[in-house]
Amino acid sequence: MTATLKVTQPASNATALTLHNVRHAYDGHTVVKGVDLSVAPGEVVCLLGPSGCGKTTLLRIAAGLEVLQEGSVTLDDTYIAMPGQRHLPPEKRNVGLAFQDSALFPHLSVLENVTFGLKHLASRQRRERATQLLEQLGMAKYVDVYPHMLSGGQQQRVALARALAPSPRLMLLDEPFSSLDARLRDRIRDDTLHVLKKVGAATLLVTHDPEEAMFMADRIALMREGQIVQTGTPQALYCTPQDPFVVTFFGDVNELQG
C-alpha cells in the first residue's frame, strides 16, 4: 500500500524533542549509553533495533515514565528533565502515548475513551474533536461501542485517537502495530501515518521491524546495545550503511571469511 503525502518541512534548526547524552541503568546494568537524538515538528523518527537494545527505555524517558539518570531532555527547547534538578511528570508534558496494548477503559464507550483527556473543553467541543479523529481513522460509526466489542485493530485505532485528541506536541508510540496480523498491520500503519502527518505532531516510534521503520519514518535511528549505530533517512541507511550491523539488520547477506 502506497501513501502519498504532502508534508511541510520544518525549519532546519527547529526541534520538538531533544535527548542529549542520555544514559540509563537498571541494577547496575547500563542499557542506554550516551544517546543523542532529536525529533523535529511534524517529523516521524523511528527508534529501530533488536529486543533489549534500549529503545523502549529511551521512549519511557522521553515520556517521563522513567526518571532521567544522566543527560537532559528538552521539549520545544524547554528542559523537562535534568538529573537532580527537574523532572516534569508525564501528565504535564503534553505528550501522547500509545503502546502495543491499547489499554482502553473497558467501562467507557469509544467516544468516552477519546474524550477522556479533553475535560478542559466544552462538551460539544470534546465531541467534535473526538468525532473528527475517529472519522480520520475510520472509526466514526463505532462511537457508542465498548472496547470489548471491537477487534484488536479497531481498539488500536481508538487508542491512537485518544492519544491525539489533546493535540500533543509529541507522539510516543511503542510498537503499537506488533500485535496485529500482517494485512491489518499494513492498513493501520498507512492510516496512522496519514493522520500523524495531517495533525503535524512530532512522533517518536519504537519498533523492531525494519519494514515498518522504512515505511513510517522520515528518519531512522538504528540502535544496538544501548547506542545509536546510525541515524538517517530510510534510503541512507539502506544504500549507504556505516556499519556491518546496519547491513545485516535490513536484509540477508552473504558473509565470506577471508
ABEGO torsion letter per residue (X at the ends): XBBBBBBBBBBAABBABBBBGBBBBBGGBBABBGBBBBBBBGBBBBBBEBBGAGAAAAAAAAAGABBBABEBBBBGGBBABBBGABBBBAAAAGBBBBBABAGBBAABBAAAAAAAAAAABBAAAAAAAAAAAAAAAGAAAAAABBAAABBAAAAAAAAAAAAAAAGBABBBBBGAAAABBAAAAAAAAAAAAAAAAAAGBBBBBBBABAAAAAAABABBBBBBGGBBABBEBAAAAAABBABAAAAAAAEBBBBBBX
